[in-house]
Amino acid sequence: MGWTTEVTVQHPDKFILCLAPHTSNWDFFIGQLYMRSEGMRINFMMKKEWFKGPLGKLFRRMGGIPVWRSRHTCMTDNLAAVAENEKTFRLCITPEGTRSLNPEWKKGFYYIALKAKIPILLYGVDYRKKHIQCTRMLTPTGDIKKDMKEIKLYYKDFVGKHPELFTIGEMD
């Protein structure tokens, strides 16, 4: 398909994979092809509406975790506990939390990593260059404002499938 990769970060046994930009359903397809080609199995979070019928069974088998976006749950605490107690833990999360334009990124991925004391691997997908890149790993410090700024700045030059639907938001 003509895609290239640049992955310079070692993948530990436990990590959060932060993937951006997320502007199209194609991101899932490209991500799955990449992960399979690398022999990696990584769980992922997806809105619960995708988990109905046969498609739901398929997504669960692939490692999907349904998310009820309208409810406030203890999902970050629960996932952090799983991460702490398991030998391996690999979870992919898109920080925008939607394919729509969202300058206010979700922070659940950060809190899971912070609570479980695991790193965040920053993966960018660039459709203009047809390039997947991970050259940065961040261990949360607890200073969320500083760390989120660093994370967002990493993604500033990546171009999504629909560039108009991606923003890193305001930088304080």
N, C-alpha and C positions, 0 to 999 in steps of 0.2 A: 504493500500500500504506500510505500515511499516514506514512511516515518523513520526518524532517527532518534537515538536516545543518548543522553549524557547523564549517567548516574555515577557519582563519585563518592557517595556516602555509603558506608557499611550499614547493613540492615541487622540490627540486634534481634534477639529472640522476642523482645516486646517493644512495640512502638505504635504510635498513631501516625497514619499517613494522611497528611493534610493535602488535598488535591484541589487546585484551582487553575484557571477559572472553570466554572461549571455553568455553561450557557445552553447546553443542548443534551438531548438523550444520547447523542453520539458519544458523549464523554464516557458514558458507562460502557458502551461497546468497545471503544478504543482502549479504555482502561483494562477491561477484561482480556482483550487480545494481548495487551502488553504483559499483564500479570501471568497469563498462561504461558506465553513465550519464554518468560523468565523462570517458570516453574514455581511461582509463588501462589500461595492461597491466602487471600486477605479478606476478612469479613468487611461488610459495608453496611451503611445505614441508608434507608430509603423510606419515603413516605408510605404509610400503611396501605394506601389505596392501590399500590402496585402488587400487593400480596393476596389478591383474590383469585380463586379458581386455580387452574393448572399453572398459570404464570407465578402465582404465589409459592407453589410447591417448588418450582424451578429456582426461583430467587432464594428461597430458604436453603435449598441444596447447594447453591452456589456460595452461601455464606451471608445471605442478606438478613438484616435485622430491621423489622418494621418499626417505624417511628410515628407516634400519634402526636402530630404537631399542634393540635388544638388543646392538648392536655399537658399540664405541668406534672411531670413524674420525677422519680428519683433515678432516671436512666443514667446520668453521669456518675452518680454514686455507685449504682449497681455495676456499671461497666468497669469503673475503677477497681472495685472489689474483685471482679473476675480477673482483671489484668494482674492484680497483686497476687492472686492465688494460683494462677495457671503458669505452666512452664513457658508457654509461648502465647503471645497475644499480638495480633496484627489487625488493626481496624482502620479502614479508609473512611474519611469524612470530608465532605465539601463544606468549607467554612461559610459560604454564602447561604447554605441551607435551602437553596432554591435555584432554578434556572433563570429566574427573573432578576432584574436589576435590584441589588440589595446593598446599599452602602454600610449597613449595620450588620456586620458578620456575626454569626452565632459563635459562642465561645465554649460550647460544650466539649469540643475536642481538646481545648486547652485545659479545662478543668479535669477531664479524665486523665490526661497525661500528668498534670500536676499532682493529683491525688494518688495516682499509681506510681509516681516517680519514674516515669518512662519518657523517652524522647519523642519529639515530633519531627517526622521527616517531611520536608517541604517538596512536594512534587508539583511541577507546573506543566501544563499542556498548552502548546502553542500551535494553533491551526495554520497560521500564516507560514510558519517555518516547517510545519509538520514534524514537531519536535517534542519529546518528553524529556524533562530534566529534573534531576534531584541532586543539587550540589550543596544543600544546606540541611543541617539537622540542628534543632534547638531543644534544649532542655529547659522547661519552664522554671522561671525563677520565683514566681509568685507576684512579680510586678507586672500585672496583666497589661497595663497601659503601654509600658515599654516593650514587652514581648510581642504584643499584637501589632504594634507599629513596625517592629522588625519583620514580623511575618508578612504583613501587608506589603511592605516595601519590596520584599523578595518577589512578589507577584506582579509588580507594577508594569513590567514590560511584556508580560505574556498576553497573547491575543486568543480569545475564545472563538468558538465556531460562529457565535453571534456577538461580535465585539461590543455592540451597543448595550448588551445586557451584563457587562462586567465593569465593576468599579472597586477600587480599594477603599473608597470613601474618603472622608476628611481626615487629615493627619494633624493632630494637635501639636 
